[in-house]
Amino acid sequence: MMMATDDRMKTNFRKNWKHLLGWLLAALLLLLMSVESRPMLLFAVALAMMSYATFAFYRMRMLREQAQQALNELKNQKIAMDEHAIVSITDVRGNIIYVNRRFIETSQYGEAELLGQNHRIVNSAYHPQEFFREMWQTIAGGKVWHGEICNRAKDGSHYWVASTIVPFLDERGKPYQYVSVRTDISERKRAEEDLELYKLMIEKSGDPFFLIDDDDNCHMIYVNEAAVRHFGAPREEILTWRIPDWDPNFSYEMLPQHVEKMRKVKNQFIETTHRVKDGQVVPVEISLNIVKYKDTTCHFGYFKDISGRKRAERELIAAKETAEAASRAKGEFLAVMSHEIRTPMNGILGMTELALDTELSDAQREYLGLVKSSADALLVIINDILDFSKIGAGKMELEQSPFDLRELFKSTAKILAVRAAQKDVAVVCHITDDVPQVLVGDPGRLRQVLTNLLGNAIKFSHRGEVSLRVKVLDRAGDNVRLRIEVADQGIGIPADKLDYIFEAFSQADTSTTRQYGGTGLGLAISSQLVAAMGGRLAVESEPGLGSVFGFEVEFPVGDATFVESAAGKPMPAVQEMAVRLNVLLVEDNAVNRKVALTLLDRWGHRVTVAHNGREAVELGGAQNFDVILMDMLMPEMDGLEATRRIRERGDAVPIVAMTANATEEDRQRCLDAGMNDFVSKPMVADDLRAALQSIAPRSFGIVQAVEAETFDYAAAIRNADPDVVESIGHAFIESCESQLADIAAAIAGQDGVVLLRSAHTLRGLAGYFNAAPVVALARRLEGIAEQGDWGAAVDVEAALRREVLALNDALALYLAGQGG
């Protein structure tokens, strides 16, 4: 409270001291005028002096406080200046008499090193003498100088400052000191230098850069030198252009819509065309970005003349089309050559096989045997060349189907063991127990690789044994990785020949071909087939001791329930129903026709002959056939066109292609035309029989069941998965009567939907027991349901019932023996 009162007194004194002083003087004067005695006079004088002393005390105190406040403000200003400004004071000759902390920090000199030194101590020699001469003339004339100076620090580095130099003038108006206040602008100068560099880079860039405004006019704001060269017009003219002036794909009416689109997409890549000098239009690729320029939105980008790239693309497309045409020509050549070679080969092999089945003398049989073996060898060479050509053209495709690995390996080794035995060479097969029984892959191509490797091993061995070895390397999920090897004790391969034995038409020694025969294609084809399977065929060999060819490959593990052998036929315990078919044979070549007729007649089929596709279409419309065997290349109408016409009229009769065109492309063309199967020439009797047997269950014309050998259901069940048999066997026995009743009722009512569903369910269940006759008959009923031809349905249903009852009996015995 006292402090507040004191402060108020001070404030009032500061405001009213003149009035107080006047009041005191007036009171003193009145007092003197009224004093009559000397003592009172002295008292009055003393009172006046005391009053003045009091006034002087408060006046001095006030002045001291004002001075202290001014000093404090000056100190604060100095601190603020030291934080943000670089300050120095020099005499008129430029010698330093004061520097602040920021000056010391920035220049890297100590205060002692600076005081007394001329200001030239921080001169960087960046500026010319005229620069400093103009500065000294200004400040020597008593004027303030402003400018930007590049100084040099103690370590030799340069820094930029914005400087203001103020002269202190004496009473004559002459400078006696200079105060320099600077701000460090090094970062700004570096940014400006970088900007200048970027501008220079853009201006001198080989790529055309441009800047257009964002309004609906889309005027060009900037173009660099490359853009000027690109357009072939003066820069001043280009800067008056709008987008339609250089891009013929846009009109002025389109501009607002185009600008709106540009605003929505920050980064764009556009292919368009530009109109350049002489009206020429060139293709360009543009990169466009939204940027801020002078506080406005603009579109900055660059473009590239892609005439060369477009030309290269056209050339590449033309080259691709040329290559594809060459590939087609090559494929057509292969197809023609295959047909032209295989057609007479079919006659040679077919008639030789037929002749060998007749009564012959020993000499005749020997001669014909030599003819057949020579033809077989020639066919192997032809197939090798075709396979190699298909692989080279990238047309080799691998199947993905389940197969029994052990059966495939054992059957392959068994076939070649006969040839090996003639040379006293044993063929052995080693398969570790952990190798799965069923894998998914291309069994035909795997067999081809094994046959080649085993064949070579036997060919080049004269003693000992040839071994086929398989073991598991790794198992991950449903996949298994195998190591497959073929080892022999033959002549071996020299180390310097190992690098190129997998090349086409190569053998370790040219004398090898003369001594052992062969085209030198087998290993090349095998190597590429293994590569297509995801492996790599390699060899280890030592001359005189033998060779080991091996590869690693990964297969998915298959379901053992539905396993089929590598030959594509049912498992050994499964036999097929024999049938007699009404066959239409379409073949223009007399020799091939004779071969096919003889085989079909021998198998008990009834055959009608057509000599070309036109006759096949006519006969197929006039009669009902169970199957049509269709040649491909014939006069008047080929097999593909004939098949298409048969299908167009709604005829679903199975059609099997017989062709010397053996490529996968040819097979696909047959299937695309509507054919059901494919048999290549030279025709192998087993292949034709297999094709007819696969067709038989789907045939429902005049096909009749032939009394077949009794099927061994007990053996089939023993070969099935025991866990599956035990888990569903009882349920199958209990439900099969109702399933058969459903099938009979569907046939009586000609209900295709119910028949298809019931037959399909029964076929699926019978497959678990390897019951081939039941599966075949059920599949045949499915065909009847799909086609709606009910003529043979009753007979098929009766046969199915007999087979199901036989299956039930065997299944009941099996379950009883298992304690079930």
NORJO-V901900 format. One record per residue. RES is the residue in three letters. NEAR is the number of other ideal C-beta (glycine too) atoms within 12 Angstrom. Layout:
{{RES & NEAR} {RES & NEAR}}
//
This chain:
{{MET & 7} {MET & 8} {MET & 9} {ALA & 10} {THR & 11} {ASP & 14} {ASP & 14} {ARG & 15} {MET & 20} {LYS & 21} {THR & 16} {ASN & 16} {PHE & 24} {ARG & 20} {LYS & 13} {ASN & 18} {TRP & 27} {LYS & 14} {HIS & 15} {LEU & 22} {LEU & 21} {GLY & 15} {TRP & 16} {LEU & 25} {LEU & 19} {ALA & 16} {ALA & 18} {LEU & 25} {LEU & 15} {LEU & 15} {LEU & 22} {LEU & 19} {MET & 13} {SER & 14} {VAL & 19} {GLU & 11} {SER & 10} {ARG & 10} {PRO & 11} {MET & 16} {LEU & 18} {LEU & 15} {PHE & 18} {ALA & 25} {VAL & 18} {ALA & 16} {LEU & 22} {ALA & 25} {MET & 16} {MET & 16} {SER & 25} {TYR & 20} {ALA & 15} {THR & 20} {PHE & 25} {ALA & 17} {PHE & 17} {TYR & 25} {ARG & 21} {MET & 15} {ARG & 20} {MET & 22} {LEU & 16} {ARG & 14} {GLU & 19} {GLN & 16} {ALA & 14} {GLN & 14} {GLN & 14} {ALA & 14} {LEU & 14} {ASN & 14} {GLU & 14} {LEU & 14} {LYS & 14} {ASN & 14} {GLN & 18} {LYS & 20} {ILE & 17} {ALA & 16} {MET & 22} {ASP & 22} {GLU & 17} {HIS & 19} {ALA & 29} {ILE & 36} {VAL & 37} {SER & 41} {ILE & 28} {THR & 34} {ASP & 22} {VAL & 22} {ARG & 18} {GLY & 27} {ASN & 21} {ILE & 32} {ILE & 25} {TYR & 25} {VAL & 35} {ASN & 29} {ARG & 22} {ARG & 27} {PHE & 39} {ILE & 25} {GLU & 22} {THR & 33} {SER & 36} {GLN & 22} {TYR & 25} {GLY & 16} {GLU & 20} {ALA & 11} {GLU & 17} {LEU & 32} {LEU & 22} {GLY & 19} {GLN & 25} {ASN & 19} {HIS & 36} {ARG & 21} {ILE & 26} {VAL & 38} {ASN & 23} {SER & 23} {ALA & 16} {TYR & 19} {HIS & 22} {PRO & 13} {GLN & 13} {GLU & 10} {PHE & 21} {PHE & 26} {ARG & 14} {GLU & 19} {MET & 30} {TRP & 25} {GLN & 16} {THR & 23} {ILE & 33} {ALA & 23} {GLY & 17} {GLY & 21} {LYS & 20} {VAL & 21} {TRP & 30} {HIS & 20} {GLY & 24} {GLU & 24} {ILE & 34} {CYS & 28} {ASN & 36} {ARG & 25} {ALA & 25} {LYS & 20} {ASP & 11} {GLY & 13} {SER & 17} {HIS & 26} {TYR & 34} {TRP & 31} {VAL & 36} {ALA & 25} {SER & 36} {THR & 26} {ILE & 36} {VAL & 24} {PRO & 29} {PHE & 23} {LEU & 20} {ASP & 12} {GLU & 7} {ARG & 8} {GLY & 13} {LYS & 15} {PRO & 28} {TYR & 21} {GLN & 24} {TYR & 35} {VAL & 31} {SER & 38} {VAL & 30} {ARG & 36} {THR & 28} {ASP & 29} {ILE & 24} {SER & 25} {GLU & 14} {ARG & 17} {LYS & 23} {ARG & 18} {ALA & 14} {GLU & 16} {GLU & 18} {ASP & 14} {LEU & 14} {GLU & 14} {LEU & 14} {TYR & 17} {LYS & 18} {LEU & 14} {MET & 18} {ILE & 25} {GLU & 22} {LYS & 18} {SER & 23} {GLY & 17} {ASP & 25} {PRO & 35} {PHE & 34} {PHE & 42} {LEU & 32} {ILE & 40} {ASP & 28} {ASP & 28} {ASP & 20} {ASP & 20} {ASN & 20} {CYS & 33} {HIS & 27} {MET & 34} {ILE & 30} {TYR & 28} {VAL & 36} {ASN & 31} {GLU & 23} {ALA & 24} {ALA & 39} {VAL & 27} {ARG & 21} {HIS & 32} {PHE & 33} {GLY & 22} {ALA & 24} {PRO & 15} {ARG & 23} {GLU & 11} {GLU & 16} {ILE & 32} {LEU & 23} {THR & 16} {TRP & 30} {ARG & 26} {ILE & 36} {PRO & 22} {ASP & 25} {TRP & 38} {ASP & 32} {PRO & 20} {ASN & 19} {PHE & 26} {SER & 15} {TYR & 18} {GLU & 11} {MET & 20} {LEU & 25} {PRO & 20} {GLN & 17} {HIS & 30} {VAL & 28} {GLU & 15} {LYS & 20} {MET & 32} {ARG & 20} {LYS & 12} {VAL & 17} {LYS & 17} {ASN & 16} {GLN & 22} {PHE & 18} {ILE & 28} {GLU & 22} {THR & 27} {THR & 23} {HIS & 37} {ARG & 26} {VAL & 27} {LYS & 18} {ASP & 10} {GLY & 13} {GLN & 17} {VAL & 19} {VAL & 30} {PRO & 28} {VAL & 35} {GLU & 25} {ILE & 34} {SER & 22} {LEU & 33} {ASN & 24} {ILE & 24} {VAL & 23} {LYS & 13} {TYR & 17} {LYS & 12} {ASP & 8} {THR & 16} {THR & 21} {CYS & 27} {HIS & 37} {PHE & 31} {GLY & 34} {TYR & 29} {PHE & 35} {LYS & 28} {ASP & 29} {ILE & 22} {SER & 20} {GLY & 15} {ARG & 17} {LYS & 20} {ARG & 15} {ALA & 14} {GLU & 16} {ARG & 16} {GLU & 14} {LEU & 14} {ILE & 14} {ALA & 14} {ALA & 14} {LYS & 14} {GLU & 14} {THR & 14} {ALA & 16} {GLU & 16} {ALA & 14} {ALA & 15} {SER & 22} {ARG & 18} {ALA & 15} {LYS & 23} {GLY & 29} {GLU & 21} {PHE & 21} {LEU & 34} {ALA & 32} {VAL & 22} {MET & 22} {SER & 35} {HIS & 34} {GLU & 19} {ILE & 29} {ARG & 41} {THR & 36} {PRO & 25} {MET & 38} {ASN & 42} {GLY & 30} {ILE & 29} {LEU & 35} {GLY & 40} {MET & 30} {THR & 31} {GLU & 29} {LEU & 25} {ALA & 24} {LEU & 23} {ASP & 18} {THR & 15} {GLU & 9} {LEU & 16} {SER & 11} {ASP & 10} {ALA & 10} {GLN & 16} {ARG & 18} {GLU & 14} {TYR & 17} {LEU & 25} {GLY & 19} {LEU & 16} {VAL & 24} {LYS & 26} {SER & 19} {SER & 19} {ALA & 29} {ASP & 21} {ALA & 20} {LEU & 23} {LEU & 31} {VAL & 26} {ILE & 24} {ILE & 33} {ASN & 34} {ASP & 31} {ILE & 29} {LEU & 37} {ASP & 35} {PHE & 29} {SER & 32} {LYS & 32} {ILE & 30} {GLY & 20} {ALA & 27} {GLY & 17} {LYS & 26} {MET & 27} {GLU & 19} {LEU & 27} {GLU & 21} {GLN & 17} {SER & 27} {PRO & 30} {PHE & 39} {ASP & 37} {LEU & 40} {ARG & 30} {GLU & 31} {LEU & 41} {PHE & 40} {LYS & 27} {SER & 28} {THR & 37} {ALA & 36} {LYS & 22} {ILE & 23} {LEU & 35} {ALA & 27} {VAL & 14} {ARG & 23} {ALA & 33} {ALA & 17} {GLN & 14} {LYS & 25} {ASP & 17} {VAL & 29} {ALA & 22} {VAL & 38} {VAL & 25} {CYS & 31} {HIS & 23} {ILE & 27} {THR & 19} {ASP & 11} {ASP & 17} {VAL & 28} {PRO & 30} {GLN & 32} {VAL & 31} {LEU & 40} {VAL & 29} {GLY & 37} {ASP & 29} {PRO & 37} {GLY & 28} {ARG & 34} {LEU & 38} {ARG & 35} {GLN & 32} {VAL & 42} {LEU & 43} {THR & 36} {ASN & 37} {LEU & 44} {LEU & 43} {GLY & 38} {ASN & 42} {ALA & 47} {ILE & 37} {LYS & 31} {PHE & 39} {SER & 34} {HIS & 23} {ARG & 19} {GLY & 24} {GLU & 29} {VAL & 42} {SER & 33} {LEU & 44} {ARG & 31} {VAL & 37} {LYS & 22} {VAL & 26} {LEU & 23} {ASP & 16} {ARG & 19} {ALA & 13} {GLY & 10} {ASP & 15} {ASN & 21} {VAL & 31} {ARG & 27} {LEU & 35} {ARG & 27} {ILE & 46} {GLU & 34} {VAL & 46} {ALA & 32} {ASP & 41} {GLN & 29} {GLY & 35} {ILE & 29} {GLY & 29} {ILE & 33} {PRO & 20} {ALA & 15} {ASP & 12} {LYS & 23} {LEU & 23} {ASP & 15} {TYR & 19} {ILE & 34} {PHE & 33} {GLU & 20} {ALA & 24} {PHE & 21} {SER & 24} {GLN & 31} {ALA & 32} {ASP & 20} {THR & 14} {SER & 11} {THR & 25} {THR & 18} {ARG & 10} {GLN & 15} {TYR & 25} {GLY & 20} {GLY & 28} {THR & 27} {GLY & 29} {LEU & 34} {GLY & 42} {LEU & 42} {ALA & 31} {ILE & 39} {SER & 42} {SER & 31} {GLN & 34} {LEU & 39} {VAL & 37} {ALA & 23} {ALA & 29} {MET & 33} {GLY & 20} {GLY & 28} {ARG & 21} {LEU & 34} {ALA & 26} {VAL & 34} {GLU & 19} {SER & 31} {GLU & 19} {PRO & 18} {GLY & 17} {LEU & 18} {GLY & 30} {SER & 36} {VAL & 29} {PHE & 42} {GLY & 32} {PHE & 35} {GLU & 24} {VAL & 35} {GLU & 26} {PHE & 38} {PRO & 25} {VAL & 27} {GLY & 26} {ASP & 23} {ALA & 26} {THR & 26} {PHE & 28} {VAL & 36} {GLU & 31} {SER & 31} {ALA & 35} {ALA & 23} {GLY & 26} {LYS & 26} {PRO & 29} {MET & 36} {PRO & 22} {ALA & 24} {VAL & 31} {GLN & 25} {GLU & 27} {MET & 35} {ALA & 24} {VAL & 38} {ARG & 26} {LEU & 42} {ASN & 32} {VAL & 46} {LEU & 44} {LEU & 42} {VAL & 48} {GLU & 45} {ASP & 30} {ASN & 35} {ALA & 18} {VAL & 25} {ASN & 40} {ARG & 31} {LYS & 24} {VAL & 37} {ALA & 42} {LEU & 28} {THR & 26} {LEU & 35} {LEU & 35} {ASP & 19} {ARG & 18} {TRP & 26} {GLY & 19} {HIS & 35} {ARG & 25} {VAL & 31} {THR & 29} {VAL & 28} {ALA & 35} {HIS & 25} {ASN & 27} {GLY & 34} {ARG & 23} {GLU & 29} {ALA & 42} {VAL & 33} {GLU & 22} {LEU & 29} {GLY & 38} {GLY & 22} {ALA & 14} {GLN & 22} {ASN & 27} {PHE & 37} {ASP & 39} {VAL & 45} {ILE & 48} {LEU & 49} {MET & 50} {ASP & 46} {MET & 45} {LEU & 34} {MET & 32} {PRO & 18} {GLU & 19} {MET & 27} {ASP & 30} {GLY & 45} {LEU & 31} {GLU & 25} {ALA & 44} {THR & 42} {ARG & 24} {ARG & 25} {ILE & 35} {ARG & 25} {GLU & 16} {ARG & 16} {GLY & 13} {ASP & 28} {ALA & 29} {VAL & 41} {PRO & 38} {ILE & 44} {VAL & 47} {ALA & 42} {MET & 49} {THR & 42} {ALA & 38} {ASN & 37} {ALA & 40} {THR & 37} {GLU & 30} {GLU & 29} {ASP & 37} {ARG & 27} {GLN & 18} {ARG & 27} {CYS & 33} {LEU & 20} {ASP & 16} {ALA & 28} {GLY & 29} {MET & 36} {ASN & 30} {ASP & 31} {PHE & 36} {VAL & 41} {SER & 36} {LYS & 41} {PRO & 40} {MET & 47} {VAL & 25} {ALA & 26} {ASP & 17} {ASP & 28} {LEU & 39} {ARG & 27} {ALA & 24} {ALA & 37} {LEU & 41} {GLN & 33} {SER & 29} {ILE & 38} {ALA & 40} {PRO & 37} {ARG & 37} {SER & 41} {PHE & 39} {GLY & 33} {ILE & 23} {VAL & 39} {GLN & 25} {ALA & 28} {VAL & 17} {GLU & 12} {ALA & 23} {GLU & 12} {THR & 15} {PHE & 34} {ASP & 24} {TYR & 34} {ALA & 25} {ALA & 21} {ALA & 32} {ILE & 39} {ARG & 22} {ASN & 30} {ALA & 37} {ASP & 23} {PRO & 21} {ASP & 14} {VAL & 23} {VAL & 37} {GLU & 23} {SER & 17} {ILE & 27} {GLY & 34} {HIS & 19} {ALA & 19} {PHE & 36} {ILE & 27} {GLU & 16} {SER & 20} {CYS & 35} {GLU & 17} {SER & 18} {GLN & 35} {LEU & 34} {ALA & 19} {ASP & 27} {ILE & 42} {ALA & 26} {ALA & 18} {ALA & 31} {ILE & 33} {ALA & 16} {GLY & 16} {GLN & 19} {ASP & 22} {GLY & 25} {VAL & 17} {VAL & 24} {LEU & 39} {LEU & 28} {ARG & 22} {SER & 33} {ALA & 41} {HIS & 28} {THR & 26} {LEU & 41} {ARG & 35} {GLY & 23} {LEU & 33} {ALA & 43} {GLY & 34} {TYR & 33} {PHE & 48} {ASN & 38} {ALA & 46} {ALA & 38} {PRO & 42} {VAL & 46} {VAL & 37} {ALA & 39} {LEU & 43} {ALA & 41} {ARG & 34} {ARG & 42} {LEU & 47} {GLU & 33} {GLY & 36} {ILE & 38} {ALA & 33} {GLU & 21} {GLN & 27} {GLY & 19} {ASP & 28} {TRP & 24} {GLY & 19} {ALA & 31} {ALA & 34} {VAL & 20} {ASP & 22} {VAL & 41} {GLU & 33} {ALA & 20} {ALA & 33} {LEU & 42} {ARG & 28} {ARG & 25} {GLU & 37} {VAL & 40} {LEU & 22} {ALA & 29} {LEU & 41} {ASN & 31} {ASP & 21} {ALA & 35} {LEU & 39} {ALA & 25} {LEU & 20} {TYR & 30} {LEU & 26} {ALA & 15} {GLY & 17} {GLN & 18} {GLY & 7} {GLY & 19}}
//
